[in-house]
Every structure is written in C-alpha cells, then in structure tokens.
Amino acid sequence: MEFLTILFLGTPVWMWLVFLGLVLGLLVLDLGILNREDHEIGVTESLKMSALYIALGLGFSGFVWWQMGGEATAQYLTAFVVEKTLALDNIFVIALIFGFFAIPRKYQHRVLFWGILGVIVLRGIMIGLGATIVAQYHWVLYLFAVFLILTGIKMLFTKEEKEPDLSKNPVLRLFRRFFRVTDRIEGHAFTLKLPDASGKLVRHATPLLMALVMIEFADVIFAVDSVPAVFTITTDPFIVYTSNIFAVLGLRALYFALSAVLHRFAYLKYALSVLLIFIGSKMFIADLLGWEKFPPVWSLGITFAILGAGIVTSLLRTQKGAGEAAPR
C-alpha cells in the first residue's frame, strides 16, 4: 500500500488513480451501456450528457479542495473554464471534418469516443513534458505568457477566412500515401477488407478512421494554445491534466448540441482573444506589483466576467432580426 502514497509529478499516486478510475468508469458507462447501439444523438441527449460531465468536472473541484486547499481549487476551476472555452473552436473543426468525410450522425459519437482515448494519452504526454521543462527552467513560463499574448492579439485582429479545403491537408495526404483507403462506410467499422487489383483481400481505412486521425491531429494543434494557457494559471501537473481532460470530455458530449448553433457565438472569438491576453499578462502584472502570484480568486472572477460578456454579446447580437450581422 506504500505505493499509493508515492509522489508522481508532485501528487500521490492514489489521487491519480482516483481520477483515472473515474474517467475510465465514465467511458465504460458511455460506450458500454448508454451508447452501446449506434444511434443519432439528439440535442436533448447531448445536453443531458454534457450536464453530467460538467457536473462531474465541477464536482471534482470538491476533491481538489479536500486534498489541496482553496487556492488549488480556484486554479482548477479557472483552468477548467478556460480549457472548455478555448476548445469551442474545436467543435467547428470537428463538424467540418465530419462533413468532409460524410460521416453519418449515428456513427459520429463512436469516432469521438475513441478520440477521447487519444486525447487522454496525447495530452498526458504534452503536460508531462511541459511540467518537466517548467520544473527545470521556470523562465519558460514567461515564453508561454508572451506566446499567449501574441496569440490573443493575432486572434483579435485576424478576420475569419473561408472554410479550409481538407483535401489539401498534409496529414490527410500523408495518411493516404502510406495506407490503403476507401470511401465506403459499412457500419461503425474503422477498417474494411476489400479486394485489391489482384483480387486479394487487403485491409483499407474507412472514412471513420481518417476522420479520427484528423480529429486527433486537430486536438494536438489546439493543445498548443490551451496547455500553455493552463501552465500560466498553475504549474501543478495534476490540476493541469485533470482540468484538461474534464473540459474535453464535456465538450465532446456537447458537440451534438452546439454544432448546429455555433453561429450564435460569433462574438465569443473576441472574448477568447481578450482572455488569452489577460492570462498571458498575469505573470507580468504580478511581477510589476511585487506579488508572489496573481490571486487565483481574482483570476477566476475575471475569467468568468470576460467569457460572460462574450457570450451575452454574441447571443444578443445574433438574435433573429437583430440589426448587425455576425463579424466575418
């Protein structure tokens, strides 16, 4: 039993096991019981699933408070909110990928489910590497901060471009070069055995597998922004990782409800820009004022205020019949 008290990345092993056990239980409940049969997930079911994941994500803050204290709880909640909001753009990309490969809605949940497993592993690797680098070279946090400020400024002044042509995506081109692919979709199969030119049955990747690969790649790209953002909130790997995973779990569930109404959040882009600039500026503000760190409770409150303003503005200005159209 002594093994359970050993520190892994600064946190007892038993705390990591509690979190991973909870996530594993959710995944088994999701695909093994609630969604064993392929079906099209409607808005109501999506909202119920999302409410469950959000409640669990917020409820986990109670566990953080019990074991790590109030300051760590404020950091966890801030990271959770920031991660979930930054991942909203990921919903648009997922919808674009599913549309490009013509994935039927009743199979989309299965693709996203297996995508979650990839996220758990890939984000764990990125966060582990980030935590190791930050522990050895604290000044890297200032590079993260500058990167976030520049990213926020770029988002603020960059106009939206037309939808990208996924057929020209280098990852997809590389995949097609090294693997046999087919446009056929047979149930929820990720691969099919089909005859080649000689009549021999060989395995081909279906559009479901290609969509999964593209979604995983997109998540890595988005993590380049989101992981540094959380490291500027806290350098505790446990808080960084748990907030990341809970945020992504809930957002993937919410995809089926939000994908049809993303246009209502047209002005949220500007709130995200301001949020990234604020998160990146916190370290410099704390240094300028002689603080040990920016107060976590203030950070949480300001984060909610920025996002709340963006959401309210978006909903008001994109109402049917409202005068001004969404910005392009």
C-alpha distance (Angstrom), angle and dihedral (degrees) to the residues before:
residue distance angle dihedral
M1 . . .
E2 3.80 . .
F3 3.80 86.8 .
L4 3.81 90.0 70.2
T5 3.80 92.1 61.2
I6 3.80 95.2 50.5
L7 3.80 112.2 114.7
F8 3.80 117.0 -116.2
L9 3.81 113.0 -173.0
G10 3.80 87.7 -16.2
T11 3.83 96.3 -52.1
P12 3.83 128.9 94.5
V13 3.79 113.7 -99.4
W14 3.82 91.8 -123.1
M15 3.81 91.0 63.0
W16 3.80 90.6 53.5
L17 3.81 89.7 48.5
V18 3.81 91.8 50.7
F19 3.81 90.7 53.2
L20 3.82 95.6 43.8
G21 3.81 90.4 45.6
L22 3.81 90.1 53.2
V23 3.80 92.1 49.3
L24 3.81 92.3 46.2
G25 3.80 90.3 49.9
L26 3.80 90.5 51.3
L27 3.81 91.9 50.7
V28 3.81 92.5 48.8
L29 3.82 90.2 48.2
D30 3.80 90.7 47.3
L31 3.79 102.8 50.2
G32 3.80 101.1 15.0
I33 3.82 98.0 50.7
L34 3.82 117.0 4.4
N35 3.80 97.8 38.9
R36 3.78 103.9 23.5
E37 3.80 90.5 127.8
D38 3.80 119.3 56.9
H39 3.79 110.8 -111.1
E40 3.77 140.0 149.1
I41 3.79 109.6 -91.8
G42 3.79 111.4 -136.4
V43 3.78 129.8 -152.8
T44 3.82 94.3 -97.1
E45 3.81 94.2 51.7
S46 3.81 90.6 44.0
L47 3.80 91.7 52.8
K48 3.81 91.7 48.1
M49 3.80 91.7 50.6
S50 3.78 90.7 46.4
A51 3.81 92.2 49.1
L52 3.80 89.1 53.2
Y53 3.81 93.3 49.8
I54 3.81 93.2 44.5
A55 3.81 91.1 48.3
L56 3.80 90.6 50.6
G57 3.81 91.6 46.1
L58 3.79 91.4 51.2
G59 3.79 91.7 40.4
F60 3.79 90.2 55.2
S61 3.81 86.6 64.8
G62 3.81 85.7 71.0
F63 3.80 89.3 59.2
V64 3.82 89.4 48.3
W65 3.81 90.5 50.3
W66 3.82 91.5 48.5
Q67 3.80 93.8 51.9
M68 3.81 104.9 25.8
G69 3.81 108.3 24.3
G70 3.79 138.8 -119.2
E71 3.81 98.6 -58.2
A72 3.80 92.0 54.1
T73 3.82 89.1 47.8
A74 3.81 92.1 54.6
Q75 3.81 89.1 48.8
Y76 3.81 91.5 49.3
L77 3.81 93.3 50.0
T78 3.81 92.1 46.6
A79 3.80 91.1 49.3
F80 3.82 91.2 46.2
V81 3.82 93.1 52.2
V82 3.81 93.5 43.6
E83 3.81 93.0 48.4
K84 3.79 93.9 48.2
T85 3.79 92.1 48.7
L86 3.80 95.6 45.7
A87 3.80 88.7 50.8
L88 3.82 92.5 59.2
D89 3.80 89.9 89.6
N90 3.79 86.8 57.0
I91 3.81 89.2 66.2
F92 3.80 90.5 60.1
V93 3.81 90.6 50.4
I94 3.82 92.3 47.9
A95 3.81 90.3 51.1
L96 3.82 89.6 49.2
I97 3.82 91.6 50.7
F98 3.81 94.0 47.9
G99 3.80 89.8 48.2
F100 3.82 93.1 49.5
F101 3.81 93.3 51.6
A102 3.84 92.8 38.3
I103 3.81 92.6 -127.2
P104 3.83 109.6 -177.8
R105 3.80 111.9 -119.0
K106 3.81 93.0 -120.2
Y107 3.84 90.2 63.4
Q108 3.80 97.6 42.4
H109 3.80 94.8 84.9
R110 3.82 91.5 56.9
V111 3.80 91.2 52.6
L112 3.81 90.9 49.7
F113 3.81 91.3 46.9
W114 3.79 93.4 56.9
G115 3.77 88.1 41.9
I116 3.82 88.4 61.3
L117 3.80 90.5 60.2
G118 3.78 89.3 54.7
V119 3.80 90.7 48.9
I120 3.81 91.8 51.7
V121 3.82 90.7 54.3
L122 3.81 100.0 37.4
R123 3.81 95.9 45.5
G124 3.79 89.6 45.7
I125 3.81 89.9 56.2
M126 3.82 93.4 45.8
I127 3.80 93.8 46.8
G128 3.80 92.4 45.2
L129 3.81 91.1 52.2
G130 3.81 91.2 44.3
A131 3.81 92.5 50.4
T132 3.80 91.4 49.4
I133 3.80 92.6 49.8
V134 3.82 93.6 46.1
A135 3.83 91.1 48.6
Q136 3.80 90.2 54.4
Y137 3.80 99.2 36.1
H138 3.81 112.0 27.9
W139 3.81 91.7 179.6
V140 3.82 88.3 71.2
L141 3.82 86.2 78.9
Y142 3.80 88.5 67.1
L143 3.82 89.2 54.0
F144 3.81 88.6 51.6
A145 3.81 89.2 49.7
V146 3.81 93.8 50.6
F147 3.81 90.2 46.1
L148 3.82 91.1 53.7
I149 3.81 92.7 47.8
L150 3.81 91.9 50.6
T151 3.81 91.3 45.0
G152 3.81 90.8 51.2
I153 3.81 92.3 49.1
K154 3.80 90.8 48.4
M155 3.83 91.7 50.3
L156 3.79 90.3 48.2
F157 3.79 95.1 56.7
T158 3.81 102.8 28.9
K159 3.78 116.1 98.9
E160 3.78 118.7 -136.9
E161 3.78 114.4 -97.3
K162 3.77 127.1 -145.4
E163 3.78 117.8 -84.8
P164 3.82 111.5 -70.7
D165 3.81 121.0 -112.0
L166 3.80 102.7 -114.6
S167 3.80 91.9 -166.5
K168 3.81 87.0 73.6
N169 3.80 94.5 49.1
P170 3.84 108.7 126.8
V171 3.82 93.1 -140.8
L172 3.80 91.7 55.1
R173 3.81 91.5 45.1
L174 3.82 90.3 51.0
F175 3.80 91.1 48.3
R176 3.80 92.0 51.0
R177 3.80 90.3 49.4
F178 3.81 95.5 55.3
F179 3.81 102.0 32.1
R180 3.77 135.0 50.0
V181 3.79 109.6 -116.4
T182 3.78 136.3 -169.7
D183 3.78 133.8 -165.8
R184 3.81 90.8 -141.5
I185 3.79 119.1 112.0
E186 3.80 116.0 -160.1
G187 3.77 111.6 176.7
H188 3.79 114.7 -58.0
A189 3.82 94.5 -37.6
F190 3.79 115.7 140.3
T191 3.81 92.2 -162.6
L192 3.82 134.9 27.6
K193 3.78 133.3 -165.0
L194 3.80 107.4 -127.3
P195 3.82 132.1 168.7
D196 3.80 117.0 -97.5
A197 3.81 125.9 -149.4
S198 3.82 90.9 -71.7
G199 3.79 93.5 48.0
K200 3.81 94.6 -107.6
L201 3.79 115.6 138.5
V202 3.79 110.6 -115.7
R203 3.80 130.7 172.1
H204 3.82 118.9 -100.6
A205 3.78 130.7 -171.3
T206 3.80 113.6 -118.2
P207 3.82 125.2 -143.5
L208 3.83 87.7 -98.0
L209 3.81 91.5 63.6
M210 3.81 92.3 44.2
A211 3.81 90.0 50.5
L212 3.81 90.0 49.7
V213 3.81 91.7 52.1
M214 3.81 91.5 48.8
I215 3.83 92.2 48.3
E216 3.81 91.4 50.6
F217 3.79 90.3 49.6
A218 3.80 90.8 49.0
D219 3.81 90.1 51.7
V220 3.81 91.0 53.7
I221 3.81 89.4 52.4
F222 3.80 92.2 50.1
A223 3.81 90.5 46.3
V224 3.81 88.7 61.9
D225 3.82 86.3 70.6
S226 3.79 101.4 31.8
V227 3.82 101.1 46.6
P228 3.84 94.9 53.5
A229 3.82 87.9 45.8
V230 3.80 91.5 58.6
F231 3.81 92.9 43.7
T232 3.80 88.3 59.5
I233 3.82 87.8 53.9
T234 3.81 95.1 47.1
T235 3.79 136.4 -12.0
D236 3.81 93.5 -151.2
P237 3.85 104.6 117.4
F238 3.82 91.9 -152.6
I239 3.81 93.2 57.5
V240 3.80 92.4 41.2
Y241 3.81 93.6 51.1
T242 3.81 99.5 40.4
S243 3.82 93.1 47.5
N244 3.82 90.1 48.6
I245 3.79 95.2 50.8
F246 3.82 96.5 43.5
A247 3.81 90.4 48.7
V248 3.80 93.4 50.6
L249 3.82 93.6 43.4
G250 3.79 91.7 55.6
L251 3.78 95.6 41.9
R252 3.80 94.1 52.8
A253 3.81 88.1 53.1
L254 3.80 90.2 49.3
Y255 3.81 92.1 51.2
F256 3.80 94.1 90.6
A257 3.80 91.6 56.3
L258 3.81 99.5 38.4
S259 3.81 100.4 41.6
A260 3.82 90.7 77.1
V261 3.82 96.2 46.7
L262 3.80 103.7 38.4
H263 3.81 89.2 115.6
R264 3.82 87.8 69.0
F265 3.82 88.7 66.9
A266 3.79 95.6 54.4
Y267 3.81 93.8 128.9
L268 3.78 94.7 47.3
K269 3.80 87.4 87.8
Y270 3.80 89.7 73.0
A271 3.80 92.1 48.7
L272 3.81 89.3 51.9
S273 3.79 89.8 50.4
V274 3.80 91.7 52.5
L275 3.81 90.4 44.4
L276 3.81 92.6 54.2
I277 3.80 90.7 48.2
F278 3.82 90.6 49.3
I279 3.82 93.6 47.9
G280 3.79 91.4 48.0
S281 3.81 92.0 47.2
K282 3.81 96.8 51.2
M283 3.80 95.0 85.3
F284 3.78 92.9 50.1
I285 3.81 91.9 45.8
A286 3.82 90.8 50.8
D287 3.82 91.3 49.6
L288 3.80 92.1 46.9
L289 3.81 92.1 51.7
G290 3.79 93.7 42.4
W291 3.82 94.4 -115.2
E292 3.79 122.0 149.3
K293 3.80 87.7 -133.3
F294 3.79 139.0 -17.9
P295 3.85 107.1 -85.0
P296 3.86 107.6 -96.9
V297 3.82 92.9 -143.9
W298 3.81 90.7 53.8
S299 3.79 89.7 48.1
L300 3.81 91.1 52.4
G301 3.81 92.6 47.9
I302 3.81 94.6 47.4
T303 3.82 90.4 47.0
F304 3.82 91.3 54.1
A305 3.83 90.9 46.0
I306 3.82 93.7 52.0
L307 3.80 94.6 46.1
G308 3.79 93.0 42.1
A309 3.80 90.6 53.9
G310 3.81 90.7 49.4
I311 3.80 94.1 49.0
V312 3.81 95.0 45.9
T313 3.82 92.1 46.7
S314 3.81 91.0 49.0
L315 3.80 94.6 49.5
L316 3.81 93.5 45.7
R317 3.80 96.6 46.2
T318 3.80 96.4 43.8
Q319 3.78 96.7 50.1
K320 3.76 114.7 129.1
G321 3.74 107.3 -88.7
A322 3.79 94.7 14.9
G323 3.73 110.6 143.5
E324 3.78 106.2 -122.1
A325 3.75 122.3 57.2
A326 3.76 123.0 -132.8
P327 3.79 114.8 -81.9
R328 3.75 119.0 -97.7
